[in-house]
Amino acid sequence: MTHVKICGIRNASDAEYVNEFKPEYAGFVFAGGSRRMIPPKKA
C-alpha cells in the first residue's frame, strides 16, 4: 500500500489545501536553514 506525505506546510491556507487531498501524513519543517522552516508555535 502506498502512503502519501505532504510536508512543508507554512500557513493555514496551505493546511486547508492539503486537507482537501487527505494524505496519510502532513508535516511542518522545524529545521533551521530551510526556507520552509516555521517556529513550533506557529505550527
PDB file of N, CA, C and O in Angstrom, chain B, residues numbered from 101:
ATOM      1  N   MET B 101       0.844  -1.180   0.000  1.00  0.00           N
ATOM      2  CA  MET B 101       0.000   0.000   0.000  1.00  0.00           C
ATOM      3  C   MET B 101       0.890   1.244   0.000  1.00  0.00           C
ATOM      4  O   MET B 101       1.903   1.290   0.698  1.00  0.00           O
ATOM      5  N   THR B 102       0.511   2.231  -0.773  1.00  0.00           N
ATOM      6  CA  THR B 102       1.257   3.484  -0.843  1.00  0.00           C
ATOM      7  C   THR B 102       0.685   4.486   0.139  1.00  0.00           C
ATOM      8  O   THR B 102      -0.531   4.649   0.244  1.00  0.00           O
ATOM      9  N   HIS B 103       1.577   5.157   0.860  1.00  0.00           N
ATOM     10  CA  HIS B 103       1.168   6.224   1.773  1.00  0.00           C
ATOM     11  C   HIS B 103       1.686   7.541   1.213  1.00  0.00           C
ATOM     12  O   HIS B 103       2.757   7.596   0.609  1.00  0.00           O
ATOM     13  N   VAL B 104       0.916   8.592   1.420  1.00  0.00           N
ATOM     14  CA  VAL B 104       1.282   9.910   0.916  1.00  0.00           C
ATOM     15  C   VAL B 104       1.573  10.834   2.087  1.00  0.00           C
ATOM     16  O   VAL B 104       0.818  10.887   3.057  1.00  0.00           O
ATOM     17  N   LYS B 105       2.694  11.573   1.981  1.00  0.00           N
ATOM     18  CA  LYS B 105       3.054  12.577   2.984  1.00  0.00           C
ATOM     19  C   LYS B 105       3.282  13.891   2.248  1.00  0.00           C
ATOM     20  O   LYS B 105       4.003  13.945   1.251  1.00  0.00           O
ATOM     21  N   ILE B 106       2.661  14.939   2.752  1.00  0.00           N
ATOM     22  CA  ILE B 106       2.878  16.278   2.216  1.00  0.00           C
ATOM     23  C   ILE B 106       3.535  17.086   3.322  1.00  0.00           C
ATOM     24  O   ILE B 106       3.001  17.211   4.424  1.00  0.00           O
ATOM     25  N   CYS B 107       4.684  17.623   3.014  1.00  0.00           N
ATOM     26  CA  CYS B 107       5.474  18.312   4.028  1.00  0.00           C
ATOM     27  C   CYS B 107       5.767  19.748   3.579  1.00  0.00           C
ATOM     28  O   CYS B 107       5.702  20.069   2.392  1.00  0.00           O
ATOM     29  N   GLY B 108       6.087  20.589   4.539  1.00  0.00           N
ATOM     30  CA  GLY B 108       6.440  21.963   4.227  1.00  0.00           C
ATOM     31  C   GLY B 108       5.278  22.928   4.381  1.00  0.00           C
ATOM     32  O   GLY B 108       5.289  24.016   3.805  1.00  0.00           O
ATOM     33  N   ILE B 109       4.278  22.533   5.155  1.00  0.00           N
ATOM     34  CA  ILE B 109       3.122  23.399   5.382  1.00  0.00           C
ATOM     35  C   ILE B 109       3.585  24.621   6.166  1.00  0.00           C
ATOM     36  O   ILE B 109       4.257  24.492   7.189  1.00  0.00           O
ATOM     37  N   ARG B 110       3.220  25.810   5.679  1.00  0.00           N
ATOM     38  CA  ARG B 110       3.711  27.032   6.308  1.00  0.00           C
ATOM     39  C   ARG B 110       2.627  27.924   6.880  1.00  0.00           C
ATOM     40  O   ARG B 110       2.925  28.796   7.697  1.00  0.00           O
ATOM     41  N   ASN B 111       1.383  27.734   6.480  1.00  0.00           N
ATOM     42  CA  ASN B 111       0.322  28.619   6.978  1.00  0.00           C
ATOM     43  C   ASN B 111      -1.023  27.904   6.896  1.00  0.00           C
ATOM     44  O   ASN B 111      -1.114  26.779   6.405  1.00  0.00           O
ATOM     45  N   ALA B 112      -2.067  28.577   7.386  1.00  0.00           N
ATOM     46  CA  ALA B 112      -3.394  27.963   7.458  1.00  0.00           C
ATOM     47  C   ALA B 112      -3.941  27.630   6.074  1.00  0.00           C
ATOM     48  O   ALA B 112      -4.584  26.594   5.904  1.00  0.00           O
ATOM     49  N   SER B 113      -3.701  28.481   5.088  1.00  0.00           N
ATOM     50  CA  SER B 113      -4.235  28.183   3.759  1.00  0.00           C
ATOM     51  C   SER B 113      -3.551  26.959   3.148  1.00  0.00           C
ATOM     52  O   SER B 113      -4.190  26.199   2.420  1.00  0.00           O
ATOM     53  N   ASP B 114      -2.253  26.757   3.434  1.00  0.00           N
ATOM     54  CA  ASP B 114      -1.568  25.532   2.995  1.00  0.00           C
ATOM     55  C   ASP B 114      -2.232  24.308   3.622  1.00  0.00           C
ATOM     56  O   ASP B 114      -2.477  23.309   2.945  1.00  0.00           O
ATOM     57  N   ALA B 115      -2.520  24.393   4.916  1.00  0.00           N
ATOM     58  CA  ALA B 115      -3.128  23.268   5.630  1.00  0.00           C
ATOM     59  C   ALA B 115      -4.514  22.956   5.083  1.00  0.00           C
ATOM     60  O   ALA B 115      -4.869  21.787   4.928  1.00  0.00           O
ATOM     61  N   GLU B 116      -5.294  23.980   4.791  1.00  0.00           N
ATOM     62  CA  GLU B 116      -6.628  23.762   4.225  1.00  0.00           C
ATOM     63  C   GLU B 116      -6.525  23.065   2.866  1.00  0.00           C
ATOM     64  O   GLU B 116      -7.293  22.148   2.576  1.00  0.00           O
ATOM     65  N   TYR B 117      -5.593  23.493   2.049  1.00  0.00           N
ATOM     66  CA  TYR B 117      -5.403  22.895   0.724  1.00  0.00           C
ATOM     67  C   TYR B 117      -4.981  21.429   0.848  1.00  0.00           C
ATOM     68  O   TYR B 117      -5.514  20.565   0.152  1.00  0.00           O
ATOM     69  N   VAL B 118      -4.033  21.154   1.728  1.00  0.00           N
ATOM     70  CA  VAL B 118      -3.562  19.783   1.936  1.00  0.00           C
ATOM     71  C   VAL B 118      -4.709  18.893   2.419  1.00  0.00           C
ATOM     72  O   VAL B 118      -4.817  17.743   1.994  1.00  0.00           O
ATOM     73  N   ASN B 119      -5.559  19.411   3.297  1.00  0.00           N
ATOM     74  CA  ASN B 119      -6.669  18.615   3.835  1.00  0.00           C
ATOM     75  C   ASN B 119      -7.676  18.201   2.766  1.00  0.00           C
ATOM     76  O   ASN B 119      -8.408  17.229   2.956  1.00  0.00           O
ATOM     77  N   GLU B 120      -7.727  18.915   1.657  1.00  0.00           N
ATOM     78  CA  GLU B 120      -8.624  18.527   0.573  1.00  0.00           C
ATOM     79  C   GLU B 120      -8.230  17.170  -0.021  1.00  0.00           C
ATOM     80  O   GLU B 120      -9.083  16.436  -0.520  1.00  0.00           O
ATOM     81  N   PHE B 121      -6.937  16.844   0.036  1.00  0.00           N
ATOM     82  CA  PHE B 121      -6.436  15.606  -0.557  1.00  0.00           C
ATOM     83  C   PHE B 121      -6.330  14.455   0.436  1.00  0.00           C
ATOM     84  O   PHE B 121      -6.105  13.311   0.041  1.00  0.00           O
ATOM     85  N   LYS B 122      -6.490  14.747   1.700  1.00  0.00           N
ATOM     86  CA  LYS B 122      -6.495  13.740   2.761  1.00  0.00           C
ATOM     87  C   LYS B 122      -5.301  12.783   2.721  1.00  0.00           C
ATOM     88  O   LYS B 122      -5.484  11.569   2.633  1.00  0.00           O
ATOM     89  N   PRO B 123      -4.076  13.327   2.785  1.00  0.00           N
ATOM     90  CA  PRO B 123      -2.910  12.433   2.819  1.00  0.00           C
ATOM     91  C   PRO B 123      -2.847  11.698   4.158  1.00  0.00           C
ATOM     92  O   PRO B 123      -3.463  12.117   5.138  1.00  0.00           O
ATOM     93  N   GLU B 124      -2.104  10.613   4.184  1.00  0.00           N
ATOM     94  CA  GLU B 124      -1.930   9.884   5.447  1.00  0.00           C
ATOM     95  C   GLU B 124      -1.107  10.687   6.447  1.00  0.00           C
ATOM     96  O   GLU B 124      -1.310  10.582   7.657  1.00  0.00           O
ATOM     97  N   TYR B 125      -0.182  11.486   5.937  1.00  0.00           N
ATOM     98  CA  TYR B 125       0.703  12.270   6.799  1.00  0.00           C
ATOM     99  C   TYR B 125       0.859  13.679   6.230  1.00  0.00           C
ATOM    100  O   TYR B 125       0.811  13.880   5.016  1.00  0.00           O
ATOM    101  N   ALA B 126       1.042  14.634   7.110  1.00  0.00           N
ATOM    102  CA  ALA B 126       1.348  16.005   6.707  1.00  0.00           C
ATOM    103  C   ALA B 126       2.352  16.536   7.724  1.00  0.00           C
ATOM    104  O   ALA B 126       2.338  16.131   8.887  1.00  0.00           O
ATOM    105  N   GLY B 127       3.212  17.432   7.288  1.00  0.00           N
ATOM    106  CA  GLY B 127       4.247  17.861   8.216  1.00  0.00           C
ATOM    107  C   GLY B 127       4.689  19.296   8.043  1.00  0.00           C
ATOM    108  O   GLY B 127       4.408  19.958   7.044  1.00  0.00           O
ATOM    109  N   PHE B 128       5.383  19.737   9.052  1.00  0.00           N
ATOM    110  CA  PHE B 128       5.969  21.069   9.102  1.00  0.00           C
ATOM    111  C   PHE B 128       7.482  20.924   9.147  1.00  0.00           C
ATOM    112  O   PHE B 128       7.988  19.881   9.561  1.00  0.00           O
ATOM    113  N   VAL B 129       8.206  21.944   8.730  1.00  0.00           N
ATOM    114  CA  VAL B 129       9.667  21.920   8.769  1.00  0.00           C
ATOM    115  C   VAL B 129      10.112  22.822   9.916  1.00  0.00           C
ATOM    116  O   VAL B 129       9.888  24.033   9.888  1.00  0.00           O
ATOM    117  N   PHE B 130      10.744  22.221  10.924  1.00  0.00           N
ATOM    118  CA  PHE B 130      11.245  22.973  12.071  1.00  0.00           C
ATOM    119  C   PHE B 130      12.757  23.168  12.015  1.00  0.00           C
ATOM    120  O   PHE B 130      13.312  23.936  12.800  1.00  0.00           O
ATOM    121  N   ALA B 131      13.423  22.481  11.095  1.00  0.00           N
ATOM    122  CA  ALA B 131      14.879  22.559  11.000  1.00  0.00           C
ATOM    123  C   ALA B 131      15.306  23.924  10.464  1.00  0.00           C
ATOM    124  O   ALA B 131      14.768  24.415   9.471  1.00  0.00           O
ATOM    125  N   GLY B 132      16.268  24.515  11.132  1.00  0.00           N
ATOM    126  CA  GLY B 132      16.801  25.788  10.680  1.00  0.00           C
ATOM    127  C   GLY B 132      17.531  25.637   9.356  1.00  0.00           C
ATOM    128  O   GLY B 132      18.008  24.553   9.020  1.00  0.00           O
ATOM    129  N   GLY B 133      17.616  26.724   8.611  1.00  0.00           N
ATOM    130  CA  GLY B 133      18.330  26.708   7.351  1.00  0.00           C
ATOM    131  C   GLY B 133      17.440  26.409   6.152  1.00  0.00           C
ATOM    132  O   GLY B 133      17.883  26.526   5.009  1.00  0.00           O
ATOM    133  N   SER B 134      16.193  26.024   6.400  1.00  0.00           N
ATOM    134  CA  SER B 134      15.271  25.749   5.304  1.00  0.00           C
ATOM    135  C   SER B 134      14.377  26.960   5.085  1.00  0.00           C
ATOM    136  O   SER B 134      13.945  27.594   6.048  1.00  0.00           O
ATOM    137  N   ARG B 135      14.096  27.288   3.820  1.00  0.00           N
ATOM    138  CA  ARG B 135      13.204  28.412   3.558  1.00  0.00           C
ATOM    139  C   ARG B 135      11.766  28.087   3.952  1.00  0.00           C
ATOM    140  O   ARG B 135      10.935  28.989   4.054  1.00  0.00           O
ATOM    141  N   ARG B 136      11.467  26.812   4.174  1.00  0.00           N
ATOM    142  CA  ARG B 136      10.140  26.389   4.596  1.00  0.00           C
ATOM    143  C   ARG B 136      10.009  26.296   6.113  1.00  0.00           C
ATOM    144  O   ARG B 136       8.933  25.966   6.612  1.00  0.00           O
ATOM    145  N   MET B 137      11.068  26.578   6.850  1.00  0.00           N
ATOM    146  CA  MET B 137      11.068  26.455   8.308  1.00  0.00           C
ATOM    147  C   MET B 137      10.074  27.427   8.945  1.00  0.00           C
ATOM    148  O   MET B 137      10.008  28.597   8.567  1.00  0.00           O
ATOM    149  N   ILE B 138       9.297  26.926   9.921  1.00  0.00           N
ATOM    150  CA  ILE B 138       8.417  27.771  10.719  1.00  0.00           C
ATOM    151  C   ILE B 138       8.643  27.437  12.188  1.00  0.00           C
ATOM    152  O   ILE B 138       9.025  26.312  12.508  1.00  0.00           O
ATOM    153  N   PRO B 139       8.414  28.398  13.092  1.00  0.00           N
ATOM    154  CA  PRO B 139       8.580  28.099  14.512  1.00  0.00           C
ATOM    155  C   PRO B 139       7.436  27.195  15.009  1.00  0.00           C
ATOM    156  O   PRO B 139       6.317  27.276  14.503  1.00  0.00           O
ATOM    157  N   PRO B 140       7.718  26.342  15.991  1.00  0.00           N
ATOM    158  CA  PRO B 140       6.694  25.413  16.502  1.00  0.00           C
ATOM    159  C   PRO B 140       5.414  26.116  16.954  1.00  0.00           C
ATOM    160  O   PRO B 140       4.329  25.568  16.761  1.00  0.00           O
ATOM    161  N   LYS B 141       5.499  27.298  17.543  1.00  0.00           N
ATOM    162  CA  LYS B 141       4.287  27.985  17.991  1.00  0.00           C
ATOM    163  C   LYS B 141       3.380  28.345  16.829  1.00  0.00           C
ATOM    164  O   LYS B 141       2.157  28.330  16.977  1.00  0.00           O
ATOM    165  N   LYS B 142       3.948  28.666  15.682  1.00  0.00           N
ATOM    166  CA  LYS B 142       3.146  28.995  14.507  1.00  0.00           C
ATOM    167  C   LYS B 142       2.451  27.753  13.956  1.00  0.00           C
ATOM    168  O   LYS B 142       1.340  27.833  13.432  1.00  0.00           O
ATOM    169  N   ALA B 143       3.120  26.601  14.080  1.00  0.00           N
ATOM    170  CA  ALA B 143       2.531  25.350  13.575  1.00  0.00           C
ATOM    171  C   ALA B 143       1.293  25.004  14.380  1.00  0.00           C
ATOM    172  O   ALA B 143       0.649  23.989  14.116  1.00  0.00           O
TER     173      ALA B 143
END
